[in-house]
Amino acid sequence: MDGVLVVDKPTGVTSFDVVAKVRRALREKRVGHAGTLDPEASGVLVVCLGEATKLVPYLMDADKEYLATARLGITTDTDDAAPGYRVLAESSLDALLSLTADQISQALSKQIGAIAQKPPRFSALKVDGQRLYDRARAVRSEEDASALEEEVVAKTRTVEIFDITIESLALSAPAPEVTFRVRCGKGTYIRAIARDLGESLGVGAHLTALRRLRVGRYEVSHAVRLDQLASAILAPLPSAVAHLPTLQVSPEVALRVRQGHRVTVAALPLPPAAAAAVLDDQQNLIAMLSYSEGGWRIARGF
C-alpha cells in the first residue's frame, strides 16, 4: 500500500501513537510521519505508507502553517503549558495592562524573515547524543541550569518565518493572550516564537494552544480523523513532492531513468534546485533527483 495519508491529529496523543494506529488500521508495515507534532498540539500530521516513506525527507522540507495562542505575562521552563511545566517568572498586572495591540504586532513582525532562533530547553535536539529534554529534566542546581542554557544557545539556528498574522487579541486581565497564524519553513519552533514575543514585550509569554493547518499542499480541511482511518483514501506519491520542481517525461526517457542511465538523468531539463521529481506519462513518480556538480542524479527510485 503506497501513498500519503493526511491525519488530523487530536490533542493528547503522540505522533508515534498515530503512526501505530495507521499501521494497524491499514495493515501496512512501512509507515512513517513527516514532522512530529507535540502531544498537546493538533492538526495536520502527514503519514507516509509503503513507497511513500522514501518521500519523508522532502515533506519535512515543505513549508508549514500553524494557528497558535500565546499567554502573555507568564514564562515557563518548557515555553508552553505541557503537563508538568514549571513557571519561571510572572509579570505584574500593571505591565500587562499597559500592553497595546501595536506593540504586540511590532514584536511579532520582528520575527519575520530568516532569523536566528534559540530552541526550547525541552526539545528533541541532541547534545553529545542526549536529547535536550532529558538534560532539562536532570537540572538540579543553578550550575546545571547555566550549563543547560549554554547548550541550548549553542543550538541556535537560522529558520525562515514567511509571515505572522494576528488573528485575535484578548488583553484584559488576568490572562491576556494573542492568537496568531504563522507560515514558516522547516525547523521552526512555534513555542520559541511565543517565548521570544514575551521577551520582546518584556512581560514573558508561553504557548497555550497549537494547531497545524498545513504541510506543503496538505491542508487540515483534507485530513481524516483517527476514527476514519480504515476508510481513508491515500493521496498519490506525486502529491507529496508537488512543492518541488517536477518534470514529466516520455515513455522512452522514463525507461532510461528507471534503468539509472546517468547521462539521460544528468541532462534532464530542470532548473538547478535542491531536489526535483520525475514523472512518467501516466503521472506516476519514477524518481527523485538531487543536483550536484552541474547535473542531476537519482536520489531515490520508484
Stockholm file with secondary structure:
# STOCKHOLM 1.0

chainA/1-302         MDGVLVVDKPTGVTSFDVVAKVRRALREKRVGHAGTLDPEASGVLVVCLGEATKLVPYLMDADKEYLATARLGITTDTDDAAPGYRVLAESSLDALLSLTADQISQALSKQIGAIAQKPPRFSALKVDGQRLYDRARAVRSEEDASALEEEVVAKTRTVEIFDITIESLALSAPAPEVTFRVRCGKGTYIRAIARDLGESLGVGAHLTALRRLRVGRYEVSHAVRLDQLASAILAPLPSAVAHLPTLQVSPEVALRVRQGHRVTVAALPLPPAAAAAVLDDQQNLIAMLSYSEGGWRIARGF
#=GR chainA/1-302 SS CCEEEEEEECTTSCHHHHHHHHHHHHTCSCEEESSCCCTTCEEEEEEEEGGGGGGHHHHHTSCEEEEEEEEETEEETTSBCCTTCCEEEECCHHHHHTCCHHHHHHHHHTTCEEEEECCCSSSSCEETTEEHHHHHHTCCSHHHHHHHHHHHHHTCEEEEEEEEEEEEEECCTTCCEEEEEEEECTTCCHHHHHHHHHHHHTSCEEEEEEEEEEETTEEGGGCBCGGGGGGCCCBCGGGGGTTSCEEECCHHHHHHHHTTCHHHHHTCCCCCCSEEEEECTTSCEEEEEEEETTEEEEEEEC
#=GC SS_cons         CCEEEEEEECTTSCHHHHHHHHHHHHTCSCEEESSCCCTTCEEEEEEEEGGGGGGHHHHHTSCEEEEEEEEETEEETTSBCCTTCCEEEECCHHHHHTCCHHHHHHHHHTTCEEEEECCCSSSSCEETTEEHHHHHHTCCSHHHHHHHHHHHHHTCEEEEEEEEEEEEEECCTTCCEEEEEEEECTTCCHHHHHHHHHHHHTSCEEEEEEEEEEETTEEGGGCBCGGGGGGCCCBCGGGGGTTSCEEECCHHHHHHHHTTCHHHHHTCCCCCCSEEEEECTTSCEEEEEEEETTEEEEEEEC
//
